[in-house]
Amino acid sequence: MSSSHSVSVQDILELTGGRLANAAEIGDRASGIRVERLAPLAGSTAGDIAFFFAKEFQSELPNAHPSVLLTGEPFTEPLRAAKVPLWTHSAVIACADPYLAMALVSGRMAETLSSGAHTRRPAHRKIHPTAVVDASAEMGDQVEIGAHAVIEAGVRIGAGTVIYPGCYLGKGAHVGMDCVLFPRVTVYEASVIGDRVRIHAGAVIGADGFGYAPRKEAGQVVGHQKIYHVGRVVLGDDVEIGANACVDRGTFGDTRLGNQVKIDNHVQIGHNCTLDEGAVVCGSSAMAGSSSLGKFVYVGGLTGITNKVHVGDRASVAAMSLLTKDVRGGSVVAGNPQREYREHFKVHAALNRLVSGGKKPQKD
């Protein structure tokens, strides 16, 4: 890979395993093309790399002039036939899996930026003079701690980890190697974070779960006795937690997120939840206490999962669903109440016929 602040066509070919689809048209010019920016297709220009692998964006092609266009193999012949300007001016790289290729390129390009993306280790250990670091804290090489961060007693931080300004790490917390904690992340005491974990601004790891025992007099509730949570949160390797997400500590055991789990912004993970390897939870969803996700489950945004519900391996849950019972592995469910995906839409079709008096809905 080139070490400069730009990326060559050859770099991208090696990274993605793609091919130069329009080599006959641009010839040797490809070797001199370099890109410095990731850009949307519309309005892209020299120095940009843009992406095209969905028909919905084809109207943007005539006004796109990136240095490099990354696309999928099925789009190469239509692009050639359409004779859009970029076919003869841009390096068009075709990939078997263009979405994955885009992800790989985004990581490579982030390394060249000075935006604090931190895809590489800091050059050396750096602790801001306003940070408060307990003398008993242990830190590996190349750790960076930003302004006004607080690191309590017994904390361990692995080599190459970056702690942004305003973060708090409670007593006995353990953060692994090559992690990034963005501004104002709070990690409560005894929480365990694996290697290469990214936690975005405002997230809270290890707060108490929501649990209260009602106090009653003469059969009426007159108060609430807090249940103190003494378990931990344990995050595996390569986990990413979105901004303002909350992962609650276990009541007496642990809340566990396995390797490669991805949590979007504003997600709530309740006490004693378990998320197995590769599970994905989209924005503003909430998992109630002791619910669990199997391996590589996908949960759409604004979904609610009630207590002790289990979603089996590789199942998918449509956005805005409410799960009140277990979901079998490999299935797709949707709606409130939850139904198998096909059944859900059959029910909606029946309701549409009912409210329209049996008539088919009129097209606009």
C-alpha distance (Angstrom), angle and dihedral (degrees) to the residues before:
residue distance angle dihedral
M1 . . .
S2 3.76 . .
S3 3.81 113.7 .
S4 3.79 96.3 -152.1
H5 3.79 125.1 101.5
S6 3.78 91.4 -95.5
V7 3.78 135.2 58.3
S8 3.79 127.0 -128.2
V9 3.78 129.5 -139.3
Q10 3.80 88.6 -112.1
D11 3.82 89.9 53.7
I12 3.79 90.1 54.6
L13 3.80 93.6 45.9
E14 3.80 91.1 52.3
L15 3.79 93.3 45.3
T16 3.80 97.3 47.8
G17 3.80 102.3 30.1
G18 3.79 87.6 -128.0
R19 3.81 130.8 140.9
L20 3.77 133.6 -127.1
A21 3.80 99.4 -106.8
N22 3.82 96.8 -170.9
A23 3.79 98.6 41.7
A24 3.80 90.8 131.1
E25 3.80 91.1 57.5
I26 3.80 102.3 44.4
G27 3.80 99.1 28.3
D28 3.81 117.4 175.5
R29 3.80 92.2 -4.5
A30 3.79 88.9 85.1
S31 3.81 91.7 72.1
G32 3.80 90.8 62.6
I33 3.79 97.1 47.4
R34 3.81 117.0 107.2
V35 3.79 130.5 174.1
E36 3.81 129.0 -149.4
R37 3.80 103.9 175.2
L38 3.78 142.3 46.8
A39 3.80 107.5 -132.8
P40 3.81 142.0 178.0
L41 3.78 113.4 -105.5
A42 3.81 96.0 -113.7
G43 3.79 110.6 79.3
S44 3.79 95.2 3.1
T45 3.77 113.8 155.9
A46 3.81 144.5 174.8
G47 3.81 112.2 -33.8
D48 3.83 92.3 27.4
I49 3.78 131.8 111.4
A50 3.81 112.5 -152.5
F51 3.79 133.0 -178.1
F52 3.81 133.9 -133.5
F53 3.78 122.9 178.4
A54 3.81 105.0 125.6
K55 3.81 127.0 73.6
E56 3.81 90.5 -138.1
F57 3.81 88.8 75.8
Q58 3.81 99.1 48.4
S59 3.82 92.1 103.1
E60 3.82 87.9 65.7
L61 3.81 94.6 58.1
P62 3.84 99.3 86.4
N63 3.81 91.1 57.7
A64 3.80 96.4 42.6
H65 3.81 117.8 102.0
P66 3.82 106.7 167.3
S67 3.76 122.8 158.0
V68 3.81 88.1 -126.2
L69 3.80 130.0 23.7
L70 3.79 116.7 -165.7
T71 3.80 114.0 -158.6
G72 3.80 144.0 152.5
E73 3.79 125.8 -88.9
P74 3.85 93.9 -111.4
F75 3.82 90.4 60.0
T76 3.78 99.0 54.1
E77 3.80 99.3 82.4
P78 3.85 94.0 44.7
L79 3.82 88.6 50.2
R80 3.78 91.2 50.6
A81 3.81 92.3 47.4
A82 3.82 93.2 46.8
K83 3.82 90.4 58.1
V84 3.80 92.4 -145.2
P85 3.83 112.0 177.7
L86 3.78 94.9 -111.6
W87 3.82 91.6 63.6
T88 3.79 90.1 73.4
H89 3.81 98.9 30.4
S90 3.82 106.3 37.8
A91 3.78 131.5 58.9
V92 3.82 102.8 -111.4
I93 3.80 110.4 -155.8
A94 3.81 116.5 -166.9
C95 3.82 119.9 -156.9
A96 3.78 134.0 -174.5
D97 3.81 90.7 -131.1
P98 3.82 106.6 24.6
Y99 3.81 95.0 176.2
L100 3.79 91.2 56.9
A101 3.80 89.1 43.4
M102 3.81 89.8 54.1
A103 3.81 89.5 53.1
L104 3.79 91.6 50.8
V105 3.79 92.6 48.0
S106 3.81 91.7 48.2
G107 3.80 89.3 57.1
R108 3.78 92.9 48.5
M109 3.79 92.7 47.4
A110 3.81 92.1 47.6
E111 3.79 88.1 61.3
T112 3.81 90.0 62.2
L113 3.81 95.4 51.2
S114 3.80 127.3 90.6
S115 3.81 92.8 -147.4
G116 3.80 95.9 109.7
A117 3.78 93.8 -103.9
H118 3.83 87.9 144.0
T119 3.76 101.5 -153.5
R120 3.80 88.8 150.1
R121 3.79 133.4 53.9
P122 3.80 117.8 -94.9
A123 3.79 113.0 -101.4
H124 3.81 92.7 -117.7
R125 3.78 142.5 -10.8
K126 3.79 111.6 -67.5
I127 3.80 126.8 179.5
H128 3.79 118.2 -178.6
P129 3.82 112.6 -125.9
T130 3.83 91.5 -123.4
A131 3.81 93.5 55.0
V132 3.81 116.0 106.0
V133 3.80 109.7 -138.5
D134 3.80 121.4 175.5
A135 3.78 113.8 -127.8
S136 3.81 91.2 -123.2
A137 3.81 94.4 58.0
E138 3.80 114.7 112.9
M139 3.80 120.7 -143.8
G140 3.78 132.2 -177.8
D141 3.79 125.8 -138.9
Q142 3.80 121.6 -66.4
V143 3.81 94.7 20.5
E144 3.81 115.4 154.5
I145 3.81 122.1 -158.0
G146 3.80 119.2 -172.1
A147 3.78 133.6 -143.1
H148 3.81 119.3 -58.1
A149 3.80 94.1 1.7
V150 3.82 114.5 148.3
I151 3.80 120.5 -143.9
E152 3.81 112.8 -174.1
A153 3.80 131.3 -152.8
G154 3.78 118.9 -61.0
V155 3.80 95.7 14.1
R156 3.81 116.4 148.6
I157 3.80 121.4 -157.5
G158 3.80 121.5 -172.5
A159 3.78 126.2 -132.6
G160 3.78 118.3 -75.5
T161 3.80 96.1 17.6
V162 3.80 119.6 142.9
I163 3.81 120.0 -149.2
Y164 3.81 110.3 -167.4
P165 3.84 124.1 -145.1
G166 3.77 118.7 -68.1
C167 3.81 97.7 19.9
Y168 3.81 122.4 142.7
L169 3.81 125.3 -150.6
G170 3.79 113.4 -172.2
K171 3.80 128.0 -142.7
G172 3.76 115.1 -58.6
A173 3.81 95.4 3.0
H174 3.79 115.6 151.9
V175 3.81 122.7 -150.0
G176 3.79 117.6 -175.7
M177 3.79 133.1 -140.1
D178 3.82 126.5 -56.5
C179 3.79 94.8 6.4
V180 3.80 126.5 149.8
L181 3.81 121.8 -147.9
F182 3.79 108.3 -173.1
P183 3.85 123.0 -149.0
R184 3.80 119.6 -47.6
V185 3.80 97.2 4.5
T186 3.80 110.8 158.3
V187 3.80 119.8 -151.9
Y188 3.79 112.5 -174.7
E189 3.80 124.3 -142.4
A190 3.82 120.3 -64.1
S191 3.82 94.2 8.7
V192 3.81 114.9 146.6
I193 3.80 121.8 -144.9
G194 3.80 121.5 -173.6
D195 3.80 130.5 -141.4
R196 3.83 125.5 -61.4
V197 3.80 93.3 11.9
R198 3.82 120.2 157.1
I199 3.81 118.6 -157.8
H200 3.78 116.7 -176.0
A201 3.79 130.5 -139.4
G202 3.78 119.0 -59.8
A203 3.80 96.9 7.6
V204 3.82 117.5 144.5
I205 3.79 120.8 -147.7
G206 3.79 119.0 -168.9
A207 3.81 105.7 10.5
D208 3.80 116.7 152.8
G209 3.77 117.0 -80.6
F210 3.79 118.7 -115.3
G211 3.81 105.5 -95.4
Y212 3.81 132.4 139.8
A213 3.79 131.9 163.1
P214 3.81 112.0 -141.7
R215 3.81 117.5 -120.8
K216 3.77 111.5 -142.9
E217 3.77 136.4 -164.0
A218 3.79 120.3 -174.4
G219 3.79 88.5 -9.5
Q220 3.81 94.1 -55.5
V221 3.79 126.1 112.9
V222 3.80 109.3 -115.2
G223 3.77 101.3 164.8
H224 3.78 148.7 -8.3
Q225 3.79 126.3 -110.3
K226 3.79 111.8 -150.6
I227 3.80 117.1 -125.2
Y228 3.78 105.5 -140.2
H229 3.78 113.8 -136.5
V230 3.80 114.4 -141.3
G231 3.81 100.4 167.1
R232 3.79 125.8 98.7
V233 3.77 142.5 -119.9
V234 3.80 112.7 -119.9
L235 3.82 118.4 -169.0
G236 3.80 121.2 -169.0
D237 3.80 127.9 -142.7
D238 3.83 124.7 -62.1
V239 3.81 93.4 16.1
E240 3.81 120.1 152.9
I241 3.81 122.6 -159.2
G242 3.81 119.9 -166.4
A243 3.79 128.5 -131.0
N244 3.82 116.8 -69.3
A245 3.79 92.8 3.3
C246 3.81 118.8 145.4
V247 3.78 127.9 -147.1
D248 3.81 111.5 -173.1
R249 3.78 123.4 -145.9
G250 3.79 119.9 -113.9
T251 3.77 121.0 -92.8
F252 3.80 95.1 -123.8
G253 3.81 101.1 -24.9
D254 3.80 128.8 40.1
T255 3.79 138.4 -71.2
R256 3.80 104.0 -136.5
L257 3.80 133.7 -161.5
G258 3.79 113.8 -174.2
N259 3.78 129.8 -141.8
Q260 3.81 117.0 -57.7
V261 3.81 95.5 11.3
K262 3.81 111.8 155.9
I263 3.81 121.8 -156.1
D264 3.81 121.7 -172.7
N265 3.82 128.4 -144.1
H266 3.82 120.8 -62.7
V267 3.80 94.5 12.3
Q268 3.82 120.4 151.1
I269 3.81 118.8 -148.5
G270 3.79 110.0 -172.6
H271 3.80 130.6 -144.4
N272 3.81 118.3 -65.8
C273 3.80 94.0 10.2
T274 3.80 119.1 149.4
L275 3.79 123.3 -153.4
D276 3.78 113.9 -174.4
E277 3.79 127.3 -146.1
G278 3.79 116.5 -48.8
A279 3.81 98.1 2.3
V280 3.82 114.0 155.9
V281 3.82 124.8 -155.0
C282 3.81 117.8 -172.1
G283 3.80 128.4 -144.3
S284 3.81 125.1 -51.3
S285 3.80 94.5 1.6
A286 3.79 120.5 140.2
M287 3.79 132.2 -151.2
A288 3.79 116.3 -160.8
G289 3.79 122.4 -141.2
S290 3.82 119.2 -58.0
S291 3.81 94.4 4.8
S292 3.78 116.3 136.5
L293 3.78 144.0 -159.7
G294 3.79 126.1 -150.1
K295 3.78 127.2 -138.6
F296 3.81 117.6 -49.6
V297 3.79 94.8 -4.8
Y298 3.81 115.8 163.7
V299 3.82 118.3 -147.0
G300 3.81 116.8 -170.9
G301 3.80 123.0 -136.4
L302 3.81 124.3 -76.3
T303 3.80 91.5 20.0
G304 3.79 122.6 148.2
I305 3.81 122.9 -150.6
T306 3.79 116.2 -168.1
N307 3.81 128.7 -142.1
K308 3.79 118.3 -55.3
V309 3.81 95.4 -4.4
H310 3.80 113.7 147.1
V311 3.80 124.7 -152.5
G312 3.80 111.2 -157.7
D313 3.80 127.4 -128.6
R314 3.82 116.7 -64.1
A315 3.80 94.7 0.0
S316 3.81 119.7 143.3
V317 3.80 127.9 -142.9
A318 3.81 119.8 -159.0
A319 3.80 119.6 -128.9
M320 3.82 119.1 -83.7
S321 3.81 93.8 19.6
L322 3.81 126.0 143.5
L323 3.79 115.9 -143.1
T324 3.80 115.4 -157.0
K325 3.79 98.3 156.7
D326 3.78 137.3 36.4
V327 3.82 120.9 -73.5
R328 3.78 118.2 -140.9
G329 3.77 118.5 -124.4
G330 3.80 117.2 -89.9
S331 3.79 95.0 15.7
V332 3.81 129.8 121.2
V333 3.81 118.6 -135.9
A334 3.79 134.5 -178.4
G335 3.78 143.3 174.3
N336 3.76 143.0 28.8
P337 2.94 108.2 -51.5
Q338 3.78 92.6 29.7
R339 3.80 118.4 -113.9
E340 3.76 136.4 169.1
Y341 3.80 107.3 -78.9
R342 3.83 97.2 -109.0
E343 3.80 92.7 44.0
H344 3.81 90.1 50.4
F345 3.79 92.3 58.2
K346 3.81 93.1 42.8
V347 3.81 88.1 56.5
H348 3.80 91.0 50.0
A349 3.80 91.1 49.0
A350 3.82 90.0 51.5
L351 3.82 90.9 49.8
N352 3.80 90.8 50.0
R353 3.81 90.4 53.0
L354 3.80 90.5 47.4
V355 3.81 95.9 52.5
S356 3.81 91.6 43.6
G357 3.81 92.4 52.6
G358 3.77 93.5 -109.9
K359 3.79 93.5 -54.3
K360 3.76 121.9 127.7
P361 3.82 112.0 -107.8
Q362 3.80 111.4 -96.5
K363 3.78 117.0 -114.0
D364 3.79 118.6 -126.5
